[in-house]
């Protein structure tokens, strides 16, 4: 079953449906036991010597958590905090317990860093990015190497090993909770009642459907709400070059190549720019691209578009006979200043971890920008 079926189709039938439901039940049991092991103290949680802000979701991809985590980290840095970003490094071939992908100034060897870590480094310039399966070890390295006061976790809601001070959950407006079934029959990593653990719920590119809104209202009763918006900033050549206005492609035909949980969302964004989509090559989320995946593109369209997430895994020499461009998105949190105020207040109220006292106003970090601005990697 292709992942988009979780959001857009009726799903499998017959024996396959029964098998996936059985596997879904087993997955749910395992997820619940894992969460309860830490909640009840059967497994020990780790507390870092810094504040921890987690940004996660309930679905397997497509909820906007990575750009939201990057926006929050950049906004906190703009306030003068020492911030680092931690990712699990999904898709990374590196076996080191912790790897520094970016020190905030230079991005290191990207050959096996993982797509999400590279995207974080692009979206949050100036913020160190580290990867590792155990985020407690990642946090310890961030403190030792960068004197980190606030660690922002990308995809941390199900990482129960590490204590956090704030748990944020993002939900995509049109994708929502899909068919509301657990993996692998649906997209959910946990049941919607897990929203009860969230301190805040962010709706990305909303609004939600009435049914999904009802689920959030039912289970996230103590959580504050915030909104995240993304918009196209322009396109750039995959091989490198300046960002050009997205409107420059209006009226043209293009093919789309992506490996996303929800390729429909990418297609809708492209079509909103006045571009006619004439071909698509949609792969599973986190797809490890090969040259063969781009073979014959010119037969379907002279222009192809891909996402920032996919761009780091595509080589221009795989498609020398077509124009291959990257669609760059900008992200912002609506009423972002008030949202960062809320985060700072919550962190100050926590007795553990390092102080989040602001530095003198006369010495902001280089490149400081107001955190209500749109931010993107372009």
Helices and strands as residue ranges (DSSP letters): H 5-8, H 14-39, E 51-56, H 65-78, E 83-87, E 99-102, H 115-123, E 128-131, H 135-146, E 150-154, E 166-172, G 192-197, E 200-204, H 210-219, E 224-237, G 246-249, E 253-259, H 263-272, E 276-283, G 291-294, G 297-299, E 303-307, H 308-311, G 316-319, E 323-333, H 336-349, E 375-376
